[in-house]
Amino acid sequence: MYCRVMDFRDESSGDHKAIRHLLLASFPGPGEADLVERLRGDGDAVTSLVAIEGRVLTGHVMFSKMAAPFRALGLGPVSVLPDWRRRGIAATLIQQGIKRATKDGWAGVFVLGDPDYYQRFGFKCEHAESFESPYSGPYLMALPLNDDRLPIRFGRLDYAPAFSALG
Ligand SMILES: CC(C)(COP(=O)(O)OP(=O)(O)OC[C@H]1O[C@@H](n2cnc3c(N)ncnc32)[C@H](O)[C@@H]1OP(=O)(O)O)[C@@H](O)C(=O)NCCC(=O)NCCS
């Protein structure tokens, strides 16, 4: 299932232009491209991974700090160039980010997205449903790290401020 030939690594400053290009090619408007730049600028980007095939930056994922009752990251955005989809690039980026977050002692990762896609990584709506969040609902999911449940299951949950600019 997972892509094995591509290079997956942390972004460098030399990747910023290609990441913007990827995000503009992947989403209907510039919101996500602007979001990633603001997360970086605000110091809220924790992990930003890219997939590289030859000289082409084919995929990207960002994990950012959240305000939560424990050390939590928000996953997103994630994107893959249209011609490179359905080869497991996004899955590999997400898996690597989760592995890094686990190693670095984060307690959980939240994501807002399609349950059909994210449940394959272990994200569940039931882990997130008791939190107070503007995004509460069937698309908000969480993945506990280092344990089978989050250390605290109630409280206020906020994405980094840059997300508030996203429509
Ligand atoms: C979503 C996205 C990152 C997946 O990238 P990818 O490298 O093709 O993903 P993978 O190869 O790891 O997985 C492909 C699987 O994801 C599914 N998938 C793709 N987009 C999906 C979506 N928006 N919702 C649910 N499932 C989706 C495919 O049907 C495929 O399923 P399958 O394995 O059962 O066939 C890519 O389609 C993309 O960049 N989309 C535009 C940006 C976007 O919507 N990002 C997600 C929200 S931040």
The ligand as a Tripos MOL2 file, in Angstrom:
@<TRIPOS>MOLECULE
LIG
   48    50     1     0     0
SMALL
NO_CHARGES

@<TRIPOS>ATOM
      1 C1         -6.3800   13.5170   -0.2550 C.3       1 LIG1
      2 C2         -5.0200   13.3370   -0.9550 C.3       1 LIG1
      3 C3         -3.9540   14.0620   -0.1430 C.3       1 LIG1
      4 C4         -4.7160   11.8390   -1.0310 C.3       1 LIG1
      5 O1         -3.4330   11.7030   -1.5950 O.3       1 LIG1
      6 P1         -2.9480   10.2950   -2.1800 P.3       1 LIG1
      7 O2         -1.4690   10.2880   -2.1980 O.co2     1 LIG1
      8 O3         -3.6730   10.0050   -3.4280 O.co2     1 LIG1
      9 O4         -3.5030    9.3360   -1.0520 O.3       1 LIG1
     10 P2         -3.1400    7.8150   -0.8640 P.3       1 LIG1
     11 O5         -2.6000    7.2800   -2.1550 O.co2     1 LIG1
     12 O6         -2.3860    7.6610    0.3530 O.co2     1 LIG1
     13 O7         -4.5870    7.2380   -0.6220 O.3       1 LIG1
     14 C5         -5.5030    7.1850   -1.7070 C.3       1 LIG1
     15 C6         -6.8460    6.8460   -1.1200 C.3       1 LIG1
     16 O8         -7.4400    8.0330   -0.6070 O.3       1 LIG1
     17 C7         -8.7530    8.1380   -1.0720 C.3       1 LIG1
     18 N1         -9.0420    9.5570   -1.1060 N.ar      1 LIG1
     19 C8         -8.4490   10.4940   -1.8300 C.ar      1 LIG1
     20 N2         -9.0070   11.6940   -1.5360 N.ar      1 LIG1
     21 C9         -9.9350   11.4710   -0.5860 C.ar      1 LIG1
     22 C10       -10.8200   12.2950    0.1240 C.ar      1 LIG1
     23 N3        -10.8750   13.6350   -0.0660 N.pl3     1 LIG1
     24 N4        -11.6310   11.7470    1.0220 N.ar      1 LIG1
     25 C11       -11.6020   10.4120    1.2410 C.ar      1 LIG1
     26 N5        -10.7870    9.5790    0.6020 N.ar      1 LIG1
     27 C12        -9.9600   10.1140   -0.3050 C.ar      1 LIG1
     28 C13        -8.7240    7.5000   -2.4110 C.3       1 LIG1
     29 O9        -10.0050    7.0900   -2.7920 O.3       1 LIG1
     30 C14        -7.8150    6.2980   -2.1230 C.3       1 LIG1
     31 O10        -8.5670    5.3090   -1.4870 O.3       1 LIG1
     32 P3         -8.2110    3.7930   -1.6720 P.3       1 LIG1
     33 O11        -6.8080    3.5950   -1.0900 O.co2     1 LIG1
     34 O12        -9.2620    3.0890   -0.8660 O.co2     1 LIG1
     35 O13        -8.2690    3.5670   -3.1330 O.co2     1 LIG1
     36 C15        -5.0470   13.8770   -2.4090 C.3       1 LIG1
     37 O14        -6.1470   13.3040   -3.0960 O.3       1 LIG1
     38 C16        -5.1730   15.3970   -2.4820 C.2       1 LIG1
     39 O15        -4.1620   16.1200   -2.4710 O.2       1 LIG1
     40 N6         -6.4110   15.9130   -2.5500 N.am      1 LIG1
     41 C17        -6.6260   17.3680   -2.6250 C.3       1 LIG1
     42 C18        -6.3180   18.0370   -1.2920 C.3       1 LIG1
     43 C19        -7.1850   17.4630   -0.1710 C.2       1 LIG1
     44 O16        -8.3940   17.3190   -0.3110 O.2       1 LIG1
     45 N7         -6.5290   17.1550    0.9800 N.am      1 LIG1
     46 C20        -7.2050   16.5540    2.0980 C.3       1 LIG1
     47 C21        -7.7870   17.5430    3.0080 C.3       1 LIG1
     48 S1         -6.5590   18.5390    3.8530 S.3       1 LIG1
@<TRIPOS>BOND
     1     1     2 1
     2     2     3 1
     3     2     4 1
     4     2    36 1
     5     4     5 1
     6     5     6 1
     7     6     7 2
     8     6     8 1
     9     6     9 1
    10     9    10 1
    11    10    11 2
    12    10    12 1
    13    10    13 1
    14    13    14 1
    15    14    15 1
    16    15    16 1
    17    15    30 1
    18    16    17 1
    19    17    18 1
    20    17    28 1
    21    18    19 ar
    22    18    27 ar
    23    19    20 ar
    24    20    21 ar
    25    21    22 ar
    26    21    27 ar
    27    22    23 1
    28    22    24 ar
    29    24    25 ar
    30    25    26 ar
    31    26    27 ar
    32    28    29 1
    33    28    30 1
    34    30    31 1
    35    31    32 1
    36    32    33 2
    37    32    34 1
    38    32    35 1
    39    36    37 1
    40    36    38 1
    41    38    39 2
    42    38    40 1
    43    40    41 1
    44    41    42 1
    45    42    43 1
    46    43    44 2
    47    43    45 1
    48    45    46 1
    49    46    47 1
    50    47    48 1
@<TRIPOS>SUBSTRUCTURE
     1 LIG1         1 GROUP 0 **** ****
